[in-house]
């Protein structure tokens, strides 16, 4: 993995940006071998594929909007200023079922890229 340039002040203007799914956006705020911190935005009606990570534990924190998580068959709805933990090997996906953008931070330890097993 390429070493990320160290930055003290990080925002969406100076971070690596990527697009996934149907016009969903992510910005890598921290990207090391052991820690990933990403801000993501999901437009209304978007979702990711159900998947799991063999090693990575994740924590999602909702900045704005409302998120619907399916984790091991259970459904959880999170609103702004709420978070949820997902342990390694737990099957999960996130969906934005509202009519406004969903913005959240996802923290992974160790990093989840390269540790994802898609189920759909």
Chimera marker file (.cmm) of the C-alpha trace (Angstrom):
<marker_set name="trace">
<marker id="1" x="0.000" y="0.000" z="0.000" r="1" g="1" b="0" radius="0.5"/>
<marker id="2" x="1.251" y="3.459" z="-0.888" r="1" g="1" b="0" radius="0.5"/>
<marker id="3" x="2.034" y="5.564" z="2.168" r="1" g="1" b="0" radius="0.5"/>
<marker id="4" x="-0.409" y="8.459" z="2.556" r="1" g="1" b="0" radius="0.5"/>
<marker id="5" x="1.087" y="11.931" z="2.755" r="1" g="1" b="0" radius="0.5"/>
<marker id="6" x="0.785" y="13.141" z="6.361" r="1" g="1" b="0" radius="0.5"/>
<marker id="7" x="-1.644" y="16.036" z="6.750" r="1" g="1" b="0" radius="0.5"/>
<marker id="8" x="-2.634" y="17.632" z="10.036" r="1" g="1" b="0" radius="0.5"/>
<marker id="9" x="-5.773" y="19.368" z="8.798" r="1" g="1" b="0" radius="0.5"/>
<marker id="10" x="-7.918" y="17.115" z="6.629" r="1" g="1" b="0" radius="0.5"/>
<marker id="11" x="-11.094" y="17.794" z="4.686" r="1" g="1" b="0" radius="0.5"/>
<marker id="12" x="-12.765" y="16.771" z="1.437" r="1" g="1" b="0" radius="0.5"/>
<marker id="13" x="-10.667" y="19.285" z="-0.530" r="1" g="1" b="0" radius="0.5"/>
<marker id="14" x="-7.293" y="17.709" z="0.295" r="1" g="1" b="0" radius="0.5"/>
<marker id="15" x="-8.204" y="14.003" z="0.602" r="1" g="1" b="0" radius="0.5"/>
<marker id="16" x="-8.210" y="11.133" z="-1.895" r="1" g="1" b="0" radius="0.5"/>
<marker id="17" x="-11.682" y="10.972" z="-3.458" r="1" g="1" b="0" radius="0.5"/>
<marker id="18" x="-13.415" y="7.995" z="-5.057" r="1" g="1" b="0" radius="0.5"/>
<marker id="19" x="-16.853" y="7.159" z="-6.457" r="1" g="1" b="0" radius="0.5"/>
<marker id="20" x="-18.632" y="3.876" z="-5.763" r="1" g="1" b="0" radius="0.5"/>
<marker id="21" x="-22.053" y="2.375" z="-6.462" r="1" g="1" b="0" radius="0.5"/>
<marker id="22" x="-24.608" y="4.727" z="-8.004" r="1" g="1" b="0" radius="0.5"/>
<marker id="23" x="-22.975" y="8.167" z="-7.552" r="1" g="1" b="0" radius="0.5"/>
<marker id="24" x="-21.853" y="7.569" z="-3.946" r="1" g="1" b="0" radius="0.5"/>
<marker id="25" x="-18.704" y="9.442" z="-2.914" r="1" g="1" b="0" radius="0.5"/>
<marker id="26" x="-15.926" y="8.737" z="-0.437" r="1" g="1" b="0" radius="0.5"/>
<marker id="27" x="-12.948" y="10.712" z="0.858" r="1" g="1" b="0" radius="0.5"/>
<marker id="28" x="-10.050" y="8.976" z="2.628" r="1" g="1" b="0" radius="0.5"/>
<marker id="29" x="-9.183" y="11.141" z="5.632" r="1" g="1" b="0" radius="0.5"/>
<marker id="30" x="-6.777" y="8.528" z="7.064" r="1" g="1" b="0" radius="0.5"/>
<marker id="31" x="-5.478" y="5.562" z="5.085" r="1" g="1" b="0" radius="0.5"/>
<marker id="32" x="-2.802" y="3.448" z="6.757" r="1" g="1" b="0" radius="0.5"/>
<marker id="33" x="-2.384" y="-0.326" z="7.005" r="1" g="1" b="0" radius="0.5"/>
<marker id="34" x="-4.067" y="-0.397" z="10.412" r="1" g="1" b="0" radius="0.5"/>
<marker id="35" x="-6.577" y="2.438" z="10.292" r="1" g="1" b="0" radius="0.5"/>
<marker id="36" x="-8.997" y="3.857" z="7.735" r="1" g="1" b="0" radius="0.5"/>
<marker id="37" x="-11.191" y="6.914" z="8.305" r="1" g="1" b="0" radius="0.5"/>
<marker id="38" x="-13.510" y="7.772" z="5.418" r="1" g="1" b="0" radius="0.5"/>
<marker id="39" x="-16.278" y="10.332" z="4.949" r="1" g="1" b="0" radius="0.5"/>
<marker id="40" x="-18.947" y="9.055" z="2.569" r="1" g="1" b="0" radius="0.5"/>
<marker id="41" x="-22.021" y="10.536" z="0.933" r="1" g="1" b="0" radius="0.5"/>
<marker id="42" x="-24.909" y="8.431" z="-0.417" r="1" g="1" b="0" radius="0.5"/>
<marker id="43" x="-27.658" y="10.038" z="-2.533" r="1" g="1" b="0" radius="0.5"/>
<marker id="44" x="-31.321" y="9.138" z="-1.896" r="1" g="1" b="0" radius="0.5"/>
<marker id="45" x="-32.274" y="5.559" z="-2.779" r="1" g="1" b="0" radius="0.5"/>
<marker id="46" x="-28.717" y="4.182" z="-2.915" r="1" g="1" b="0" radius="0.5"/>
<marker id="47" x="-27.290" y="1.153" z="-1.146" r="1" g="1" b="0" radius="0.5"/>
<marker id="48" x="-24.172" y="-0.934" z="-1.037" r="1" g="1" b="0" radius="0.5"/>
<marker id="49" x="-24.002" y="-4.666" z="-1.671" r="1" g="1" b="0" radius="0.5"/>
<marker id="50" x="-24.296" y="-7.029" z="1.259" r="1" g="1" b="0" radius="0.5"/>
<marker id="51" x="-20.804" y="-8.112" z="2.306" r="1" g="1" b="0" radius="0.5"/>
<marker id="52" x="-18.522" y="-8.846" z="5.236" r="1" g="1" b="0" radius="0.5"/>
<marker id="53" x="-14.901" y="-8.315" z="6.235" r="1" g="1" b="0" radius="0.5"/>
<marker id="54" x="-12.802" y="-11.182" z="7.545" r="1" g="1" b="0" radius="0.5"/>
<marker id="55" x="-10.502" y="-9.026" z="9.714" r="1" g="1" b="0" radius="0.5"/>
<marker id="56" x="-11.819" y="-5.477" z="9.791" r="1" g="1" b="0" radius="0.5"/>
<marker id="57" x="-13.995" y="-4.070" z="12.548" r="1" g="1" b="0" radius="0.5"/>
<marker id="58" x="-15.967" y="-0.993" z="11.476" r="1" g="1" b="0" radius="0.5"/>
<marker id="59" x="-17.706" y="1.898" z="13.182" r="1" g="1" b="0" radius="0.5"/>
<marker id="60" x="-20.181" y="4.090" z="11.280" r="1" g="1" b="0" radius="0.5"/>
<marker id="61" x="-21.156" y="7.545" z="12.602" r="1" g="1" b="0" radius="0.5"/>
<marker id="62" x="-24.015" y="9.435" z="10.930" r="1" g="1" b="0" radius="0.5"/>
<marker id="63" x="-23.272" y="13.109" z="10.219" r="1" g="1" b="0" radius="0.5"/>
<marker id="64" x="-26.549" y="13.918" z="8.436" r="1" g="1" b="0" radius="0.5"/>
<marker id="65" x="-29.528" y="12.047" z="7.070" r="1" g="1" b="0" radius="0.5"/>
<marker id="66" x="-30.795" y="8.633" z="8.077" r="1" g="1" b="0" radius="0.5"/>
<marker id="67" x="-29.153" y="5.253" z="7.454" r="1" g="1" b="0" radius="0.5"/>
<marker id="68" x="-30.715" y="1.817" z="7.328" r="1" g="1" b="0" radius="0.5"/>
<marker id="69" x="-28.255" y="-0.948" z="8.227" r="1" g="1" b="0" radius="0.5"/>
<marker id="70" x="-28.876" y="-4.632" z="7.758" r="1" g="1" b="0" radius="0.5"/>
<marker id="71" x="-26.494" y="-6.608" z="9.974" r="1" g="1" b="0" radius="0.5"/>
<marker id="72" x="-26.800" y="-10.399" z="10.147" r="1" g="1" b="0" radius="0.5"/>
<marker id="73" x="-30.463" y="-10.141" z="9.100" r="1" g="1" b="0" radius="0.5"/>
<marker id="74" x="-31.432" y="-7.525" z="11.719" r="1" g="1" b="0" radius="0.5"/>
<marker id="75" x="-32.396" y="-4.014" z="10.577" r="1" g="1" b="0" radius="0.5"/>
<marker id="76" x="-31.228" y="-0.869" z="12.393" r="1" g="1" b="0" radius="0.5"/>
<marker id="77" x="-32.185" y="2.720" z="11.568" r="1" g="1" b="0" radius="0.5"/>
<marker id="78" x="-29.678" y="5.386" z="12.586" r="1" g="1" b="0" radius="0.5"/>
<marker id="79" x="-30.203" y="9.119" z="12.618" r="1" g="1" b="0" radius="0.5"/>
<marker id="80" x="-27.805" y="12.048" z="12.838" r="1" g="1" b="0" radius="0.5"/>
<marker id="81" x="-25.340" y="11.808" z="15.779" r="1" g="1" b="0" radius="0.5"/>
<marker id="82" x="-25.786" y="8.032" z="16.145" r="1" g="1" b="0" radius="0.5"/>
<marker id="83" x="-23.244" y="5.311" z="15.445" r="1" g="1" b="0" radius="0.5"/>
<marker id="84" x="-23.055" y="1.544" z="15.069" r="1" g="1" b="0" radius="0.5"/>
<marker id="85" x="-20.271" y="-1.048" z="15.318" r="1" g="1" b="0" radius="0.5"/>
<marker id="86" x="-19.858" y="-3.967" z="12.947" r="1" g="1" b="0" radius="0.5"/>
<marker id="87" x="-17.560" y="-6.801" z="13.959" r="1" g="1" b="0" radius="0.5"/>
<marker id="88" x="-15.425" y="-8.928" z="11.610" r="1" g="1" b="0" radius="0.5"/>
<marker id="89" x="-17.401" y="-11.572" z="9.667" r="1" g="1" b="0" radius="0.5"/>
<marker id="90" x="-20.792" y="-9.895" z="10.280" r="1" g="1" b="0" radius="0.5"/>
<marker id="91" x="-22.769" y="-9.717" z="7.027" r="1" g="1" b="0" radius="0.5"/>
<marker id="92" x="-23.967" y="-6.147" z="6.489" r="1" g="1" b="0" radius="0.5"/>
<marker id="93" x="-25.020" y="-3.385" z="4.127" r="1" g="1" b="0" radius="0.5"/>
<marker id="94" x="-26.100" y="0.254" z="4.380" r="1" g="1" b="0" radius="0.5"/>
<marker id="95" x="-29.017" y="1.853" z="2.520" r="1" g="1" b="0" radius="0.5"/>
<marker id="96" x="-30.253" y="5.413" z="2.182" r="1" g="1" b="0" radius="0.5"/>
<marker id="97" x="-34.041" y="5.047" z="2.037" r="1" g="1" b="0" radius="0.5"/>
<marker id="98" x="-34.739" y="8.769" z="2.482" r="1" g="1" b="0" radius="0.5"/>
<marker id="99" x="-35.152" y="11.592" z="-0.033" r="1" g="1" b="0" radius="0.5"/>
<marker id="100" x="-32.040" y="13.475" z="1.136" r="1" g="1" b="0" radius="0.5"/>
<marker id="101" x="-28.301" y="12.779" z="1.104" r="1" g="1" b="0" radius="0.5"/>
<marker id="102" x="-26.805" y="10.532" z="3.778" r="1" g="1" b="0" radius="0.5"/>
<marker id="103" x="-23.384" y="11.575" z="5.098" r="1" g="1" b="0" radius="0.5"/>
<marker id="104" x="-21.336" y="9.496" z="7.510" r="1" g="1" b="0" radius="0.5"/>
<marker id="105" x="-17.869" y="8.639" z="8.763" r="1" g="1" b="0" radius="0.5"/>
<marker id="106" x="-16.707" y="5.015" z="8.644" r="1" g="1" b="0" radius="0.5"/>
<marker id="107" x="-13.692" y="3.952" z="10.695" r="1" g="1" b="0" radius="0.5"/>
<marker id="108" x="-12.094" y="0.567" z="9.969" r="1" g="1" b="0" radius="0.5"/>
<marker id="109" x="-9.406" y="-1.263" z="11.930" r="1" g="1" b="0" radius="0.5"/>
<marker id="110" x="-7.498" y="-2.764" z="10.249" r="1" g="1" b="0" radius="0.5"/>
<marker id="111" x="-8.376" y="-1.239" z="6.879" r="1" g="1" b="0" radius="0.5"/>
<marker id="112" x="-11.326" y="-2.822" z="5.079" r="1" g="1" b="0" radius="0.5"/>
<marker id="113" x="-10.061" y="-2.371" z="1.508" r="1" g="1" b="0" radius="0.5"/>
<marker id="114" x="-8.844" y="-5.744" z="0.278" r="1" g="1" b="0" radius="0.5"/>
<marker id="115" x="-10.738" y="-7.444" z="3.139" r="1" g="1" b="0" radius="0.5"/>
<marker id="116" x="-14.228" y="-7.359" z="1.614" r="1" g="1" b="0" radius="0.5"/>
<marker id="117" x="-16.219" y="-10.454" z="0.630" r="1" g="1" b="0" radius="0.5"/>
<marker id="118" x="-19.304" y="-9.551" z="-1.482" r="1" g="1" b="0" radius="0.5"/>
<marker id="119" x="-22.424" y="-11.696" z="-1.029" r="1" g="1" b="0" radius="0.5"/>
<marker id="120" x="-24.626" y="-10.154" z="-3.732" r="1" g="1" b="0" radius="0.5"/>
<link id1="1" id2="2" r="1" g="1" b="0" radius="0.2"/>
<link id1="2" id2="3" r="1" g="1" b="0" radius="0.2"/>
<link id1="3" id2="4" r="1" g="1" b="0" radius="0.2"/>
<link id1="4" id2="5" r="1" g="1" b="0" radius="0.2"/>
<link id1="5" id2="6" r="1" g="1" b="0" radius="0.2"/>
<link id1="6" id2="7" r="1" g="1" b="0" radius="0.2"/>
<link id1="7" id2="8" r="1" g="1" b="0" radius="0.2"/>
<link id1="8" id2="9" r="1" g="1" b="0" radius="0.2"/>
<link id1="9" id2="10" r="1" g="1" b="0" radius="0.2"/>
<link id1="10" id2="11" r="1" g="1" b="0" radius="0.2"/>
<link id1="11" id2="12" r="1" g="1" b="0" radius="0.2"/>
<link id1="12" id2="13" r="1" g="1" b="0" radius="0.2"/>
<link id1="13" id2="14" r="1" g="1" b="0" radius="0.2"/>
<link id1="14" id2="15" r="1" g="1" b="0" radius="0.2"/>
<link id1="15" id2="16" r="1" g="1" b="0" radius="0.2"/>
<link id1="16" id2="17" r="1" g="1" b="0" radius="0.2"/>
<link id1="17" id2="18" r="1" g="1" b="0" radius="0.2"/>
<link id1="18" id2="19" r="1" g="1" b="0" radius="0.2"/>
<link id1="19" id2="20" r="1" g="1" b="0" radius="0.2"/>
<link id1="20" id2="21" r="1" g="1" b="0" radius="0.2"/>
<link id1="21" id2="22" r="1" g="1" b="0" radius="0.2"/>
<link id1="22" id2="23" r="1" g="1" b="0" radius="0.2"/>
<link id1="23" id2="24" r="1" g="1" b="0" radius="0.2"/>
<link id1="24" id2="25" r="1" g="1" b="0" radius="0.2"/>
<link id1="25" id2="26" r="1" g="1" b="0" radius="0.2"/>
<link id1="26" id2="27" r="1" g="1" b="0" radius="0.2"/>
<link id1="27" id2="28" r="1" g="1" b="0" radius="0.2"/>
<link id1="28" id2="29" r="1" g="1" b="0" radius="0.2"/>
<link id1="29" id2="30" r="1" g="1" b="0" radius="0.2"/>
<link id1="30" id2="31" r="1" g="1" b="0" radius="0.2"/>
<link id1="31" id2="32" r="1" g="1" b="0" radius="0.2"/>
<link id1="32" id2="33" r="1" g="1" b="0" radius="0.2"/>
<link id1="33" id2="34" r="1" g="1" b="0" radius="0.2"/>
<link id1="34" id2="35" r="1" g="1" b="0" radius="0.2"/>
<link id1="35" id2="36" r="1" g="1" b="0" radius="0.2"/>
<link id1="36" id2="37" r="1" g="1" b="0" radius="0.2"/>
<link id1="37" id2="38" r="1" g="1" b="0" radius="0.2"/>
<link id1="38" id2="39" r="1" g="1" b="0" radius="0.2"/>
<link id1="39" id2="40" r="1" g="1" b="0" radius="0.2"/>
<link id1="40" id2="41" r="1" g="1" b="0" radius="0.2"/>
<link id1="41" id2="42" r="1" g="1" b="0" radius="0.2"/>
<link id1="42" id2="43" r="1" g="1" b="0" radius="0.2"/>
<link id1="43" id2="44" r="1" g="1" b="0" radius="0.2"/>
<link id1="44" id2="45" r="1" g="1" b="0" radius="0.2"/>
<link id1="45" id2="46" r="1" g="1" b="0" radius="0.2"/>
<link id1="46" id2="47" r="1" g="1" b="0" radius="0.2"/>
<link id1="47" id2="48" r="1" g="1" b="0" radius="0.2"/>
<link id1="48" id2="49" r="1" g="1" b="0" radius="0.2"/>
<link id1="49" id2="50" r="1" g="1" b="0" radius="0.2"/>
<link id1="50" id2="51" r="1" g="1" b="0" radius="0.2"/>
<link id1="51" id2="52" r="1" g="1" b="0" radius="0.2"/>
<link id1="52" id2="53" r="1" g="1" b="0" radius="0.2"/>
<link id1="53" id2="54" r="1" g="1" b="0" radius="0.2"/>
<link id1="54" id2="55" r="1" g="1" b="0" radius="0.2"/>
<link id1="55" id2="56" r="1" g="1" b="0" radius="0.2"/>
<link id1="56" id2="57" r="1" g="1" b="0" radius="0.2"/>
<link id1="57" id2="58" r="1" g="1" b="0" radius="0.2"/>
<link id1="58" id2="59" r="1" g="1" b="0" radius="0.2"/>
<link id1="59" id2="60" r="1" g="1" b="0" radius="0.2"/>
<link id1="60" id2="61" r="1" g="1" b="0" radius="0.2"/>
<link id1="61" id2="62" r="1" g="1" b="0" radius="0.2"/>
<link id1="62" id2="63" r="1" g="1" b="0" radius="0.2"/>
<link id1="63" id2="64" r="1" g="1" b="0" radius="0.2"/>
<link id1="64" id2="65" r="1" g="1" b="0" radius="0.2"/>
<link id1="65" id2="66" r="1" g="1" b="0" radius="0.2"/>
<link id1="66" id2="67" r="1" g="1" b="0" radius="0.2"/>
<link id1="67" id2="68" r="1" g="1" b="0" radius="0.2"/>
<link id1="68" id2="69" r="1" g="1" b="0" radius="0.2"/>
<link id1="69" id2="70" r="1" g="1" b="0" radius="0.2"/>
<link id1="70" id2="71" r="1" g="1" b="0" radius="0.2"/>
<link id1="71" id2="72" r="1" g="1" b="0" radius="0.2"/>
<link id1="72" id2="73" r="1" g="1" b="0" radius="0.2"/>
<link id1="73" id2="74" r="1" g="1" b="0" radius="0.2"/>
<link id1="74" id2="75" r="1" g="1" b="0" radius="0.2"/>
<link id1="75" id2="76" r="1" g="1" b="0" radius="0.2"/>
<link id1="76" id2="77" r="1" g="1" b="0" radius="0.2"/>
<link id1="77" id2="78" r="1" g="1" b="0" radius="0.2"/>
<link id1="78" id2="79" r="1" g="1" b="0" radius="0.2"/>
<link id1="79" id2="80" r="1" g="1" b="0" radius="0.2"/>
<link id1="80" id2="81" r="1" g="1" b="0" radius="0.2"/>
<link id1="81" id2="82" r="1" g="1" b="0" radius="0.2"/>
<link id1="82" id2="83" r="1" g="1" b="0" radius="0.2"/>
<link id1="83" id2="84" r="1" g="1" b="0" radius="0.2"/>
<link id1="84" id2="85" r="1" g="1" b="0" radius="0.2"/>
<link id1="85" id2="86" r="1" g="1" b="0" radius="0.2"/>
<link id1="86" id2="87" r="1" g="1" b="0" radius="0.2"/>
<link id1="87" id2="88" r="1" g="1" b="0" radius="0.2"/>
<link id1="88" id2="89" r="1" g="1" b="0" radius="0.2"/>
<link id1="89" id2="90" r="1" g="1" b="0" radius="0.2"/>
<link id1="90" id2="91" r="1" g="1" b="0" radius="0.2"/>
<link id1="91" id2="92" r="1" g="1" b="0" radius="0.2"/>
<link id1="92" id2="93" r="1" g="1" b="0" radius="0.2"/>
<link id1="93" id2="94" r="1" g="1" b="0" radius="0.2"/>
<link id1="94" id2="95" r="1" g="1" b="0" radius="0.2"/>
<link id1="95" id2="96" r="1" g="1" b="0" radius="0.2"/>
<link id1="96" id2="97" r="1" g="1" b="0" radius="0.2"/>
<link id1="97" id2="98" r="1" g="1" b="0" radius="0.2"/>
<link id1="98" id2="99" r="1" g="1" b="0" radius="0.2"/>
<link id1="99" id2="100" r="1" g="1" b="0" radius="0.2"/>
<link id1="100" id2="101" r="1" g="1" b="0" radius="0.2"/>
<link id1="101" id2="102" r="1" g="1" b="0" radius="0.2"/>
<link id1="102" id2="103" r="1" g="1" b="0" radius="0.2"/>
<link id1="103" id2="104" r="1" g="1" b="0" radius="0.2"/>
<link id1="104" id2="105" r="1" g="1" b="0" radius="0.2"/>
<link id1="105" id2="106" r="1" g="1" b="0" radius="0.2"/>
<link id1="106" id2="107" r="1" g="1" b="0" radius="0.2"/>
<link id1="107" id2="108" r="1" g="1" b="0" radius="0.2"/>
<link id1="108" id2="109" r="1" g="1" b="0" radius="0.2"/>
<link id1="109" id2="110" r="1" g="1" b="0" radius="0.2"/>
<link id1="110" id2="111" r="1" g="1" b="0" radius="0.2"/>
<link id1="111" id2="112" r="1" g="1" b="0" radius="0.2"/>
<link id1="112" id2="113" r="1" g="1" b="0" radius="0.2"/>
<link id1="113" id2="114" r="1" g="1" b="0" radius="0.2"/>
<link id1="114" id2="115" r="1" g="1" b="0" radius="0.2"/>
<link id1="115" id2="116" r="1" g="1" b="0" radius="0.2"/>
<link id1="116" id2="117" r="1" g="1" b="0" radius="0.2"/>
<link id1="117" id2="118" r="1" g="1" b="0" radius="0.2"/>
<link id1="118" id2="119" r="1" g="1" b="0" radius="0.2"/>
<link id1="119" id2="120" r="1" g="1" b="0" radius="0.2"/>
</marker_set>
